[in-house]
Amino acid sequence: MGSREFPGYCSFTKAIEHLGDRWSLLIVRRLGEYGPVGFNELSRALPGRISRSVLAERLKRLEVLGLVSRADVGGYRLTTVGSGLMPVLCSLQDWAETWLPEDPAMVERDPDVVLAWLAQTVRGRLSGGPAVLEIWPHEHGRRYWLVLQDRVAPYGCLTDPLLDPARYVYVRCATATLLALARGRRTWSDAVADGSITLTGDPDLCRRLPEWFRPVAAPVAHAG
């Protein structure tokens, strides 16, 4: 059965060939939400790890396709053509959050992405200086750190930030529980109450920890 029998098949194939790699749509989405953005800022903002050479190549390709333009001041931005992709990307994100299961392996593959998801759920109701969550999934020996401080954007670390040890809360949980918390499918209060999470450290910090995170609205499946 030839491709001629599928209306739009060639256009779809072209879109996949040009944009179906790991980074191109992430770049478009980031520029659509926060652009214009300079090269260095974009490199830091993308989830996961992208080399400077790969980012430069992807940006050049998107410029050639007419999706991205580079201004003398302000960095890279979406063109009108690129902005037309944003509704499609939002729909794809909604669909993925509703229907695609989380991949437990991504905690090891892209821990900075999971830490960024957790950081987005922080309320910011902290006092007494920075607090550090040392997160240790049951399934492997790697540990990750999330630094929280009032009026300062939370950030994740792949190495111990070596802050005041009295302000550490040690979090043990299954990888699935960590992903559920990061994606808003579970609350810290419920996970602590049913034993899915074990907290150790300063008792007052452990007690207050669930208050530091806001519930994330769960995705709603669309009928039809």
C-alpha positions in Angstrom: 0.0 0.0 0.0 1.7 3.2 -1.2 1.9 6.5 0.6 -0.2 8.1 -2.0 -3.2 6.4 -0.4 -2.7 8.4 2.8 -3.6 12.1 2.4 -1.1 14.2 4.1 1.4 11.4 4.5 4.3 13.2 2.8 3.7 16.3 4.9 3.7 14.3 8.1 6.9 12.5 7.1 8.6 15.8 6.4 7.6 17.1 9.8 9.0 14.0 11.5 12.2 14.1 9.5 12.9 17.8 10.4 11.6 17.9 14.0 11.5 14.3 15.2 14.8 14.4 17.1 15.2 14.7 20.9 15.8 18.5 21.0 14.1 20.4 18.2 10.6 20.5 19.7 12.0 21.2 23.2 13.8 24.2 21.8 10.6 25.5 20.0 8.6 25.0 23.2 11.1 26.8 25.4 11.3 29.8 23.0 7.5 29.9 22.6 7.1 30.1 26.4 10.0 32.3 27.4 11.6 33.8 24.3 13.5 35.7 23.2 16.3 33.8 24.9 20.0 34.0 24.5 22.1 30.9 23.6 23.6 30.4 27.1 20.3 30.9 28.9 18.6 28.5 26.4 21.3 25.9 27.0 20.8 26.0 30.8 17.0 26.0 30.6 16.5 23.0 28.4 15.6 19.8 30.4 18.4 17.2 30.2 21.9 17.8 28.9 22.6 19.2 25.5 26.0 20.0 24.3 26.7 23.5 22.9 27.6 22.1 19.5 24.3 20.1 19.3 22.3 23.2 20.4 24.0 25.4 17.8 23.2 22.8 15.1 19.6 22.5 16.1 19.1 26.3 16.2 20.7 26.6 12.8 18.4 24.0 11.4 15.3 25.7 12.9 16.5 29.0 11.4 16.8 27.4 8.0 13.3 25.9 8.4 12.0 29.4 9.2 10.8 28.5 12.7 13.4 30.5 14.6 15.1 33.8 14.0 18.0 35.4 15.8 17.9 39.1 16.7 20.9 41.3 17.4 19.5 42.0 20.8 17.6 39.5 22.9 18.7 36.2 21.3 16.6 33.6 19.6 12.8 33.9 19.2 10.1 32.0 17.3 8.9 33.3 14.0 5.2 33.4 13.1 5.7 29.9 11.6 7.3 28.6 14.7 4.6 30.1 16.9 2.1 28.1 14.9 3.6 25.0 16.4 2.8 26.0 20.0 -0.9 24.8 20.1 0.3 21.5 18.7 2.9 21.1 21.3 0.5 22.0 24.1 -1.9 19.4 22.8 0.9 16.8 22.7 1.9 17.7 26.3 -1.7 17.3 27.5 -2.0 14.0 25.7 1.3 12.7 27.1 0.4 13.7 30.7 -2.9 12.0 30.4 -2.0 8.7 28.7 1.7 8.0 28.8 3.1 6.2 31.9 6.2 7.6 33.5 9.4 5.9 32.7 11.2 4.9 36.0 14.5 4.8 34.2 14.4 8.5 33.5 15.3 9.2 37.2 18.7 7.8 36.4 18.9 8.9 32.8 17.6 12.5 33.4 17.6 13.2 37.1 17.8 16.9 36.5 14.4 16.8 34.7 12.8 15.1 37.7 14.3 17.6 40.1 13.1 20.5 37.9 9.5 19.0 38.1 9.8 18.8 41.9 11.1 22.4 42.0 8.1 23.6 40.1 5.8 22.4 42.9 7.5 24.3 45.8 5.3 26.8 47.6 8.2 28.7 49.1 6.9 28.8 52.6 10.3 28.2 54.3 12.0 30.0 57.2 15.3 29.6 59.0 17.6 29.5 56.0 18.0 27.0 53.2 16.7 23.4 53.6 18.0 20.5 51.6 16.1 17.4 50.5 18.5 14.5 50.0 16.5 12.1 47.9 17.6 8.5 47.7 15.4 6.1 45.6 15.3 2.6 46.9 16.2 1.0 43.5 19.7 2.4 43.2 22.6 4.0 45.1 22.5 7.4 43.5 21.3 10.4 45.5 19.9 13.7 44.4 19.5 17.0 46.2 16.8 19.7 46.1 17.7 23.0 47.7 14.8 25.1 49.0 14.9 28.6 50.4 12.3 31.3 51.0 12.2 33.9 48.2 14.8 32.1 46.2 14.0 29.8 43.2 14.5 26.2 44.3 17.1 24.2 42.4 18.3 20.6 42.1 21.9 19.3 42.5 23.5 16.1 41.2 26.2 16.5 43.9 25.8 17.3 47.6 25.6 21.2 47.9 27.3 20.8 51.3 25.1 23.2 53.2 24.3 23.2 56.9 23.8 19.5 57.8 21.2 20.4 60.4 19.0 21.6 57.6 18.9 18.4 55.6 15.9 16.1 55.3 16.7 12.6 54.1 14.0 11.2 51.8 13.8 7.5 51.0 11.2 6.3 48.6 10.6 4.1 45.5 11.3 5.6 42.1 7.6 5.4 41.2 6.7 7.4 44.2 9.3 10.1 43.4 7.9 10.4 39.8 4.3 10.5 41.1 5.3 13.4 43.5 7.1 15.2 40.7 4.2 15.0 38.3 1.5 15.8 40.9 -0.1 12.4 40.9 0.5 12.1 44.7 0.9 14.5 47.5 3.7 14.5 50.0 1.2 14.3 52.9 -0.4 11.2 51.6 2.9 9.5 50.7 4.3 10.2 54.2 1.1 9.1 55.9 1.0 5.7 54.1 4.7 5.0 54.4 5.6 5.4 50.7 8.2 8.0 51.9 10.5 7.8 54.9 11.8 11.1 56.2 14.7 11.5 58.6 16.5 14.5 59.9 15.3 17.4 62.1 11.9 16.4 63.4 10.5 19.9 62.8 11.7 20.0 59.2 10.3 16.6 58.6 6.9 17.6 60.0 6.8 20.8 57.9 8.0 19.3 54.7 4.6 18.5 53.1 3.7 22.2 53.6 6.5 23.3 51.3 4.9 21.7 48.2 1.7 22.7 46.5 -0.5 20.1 44.9 -0.2 19.9 41.2 -3.4 19.7 39.2 -3.8 16.2 37.8 -4.2 16.0 34.0 -7.8 15.5 32.8 -8.6 13.0 30.2 -10.6 14.5 27.3 -13.5 12.5 26.1 -14.2 12.1 22.4 
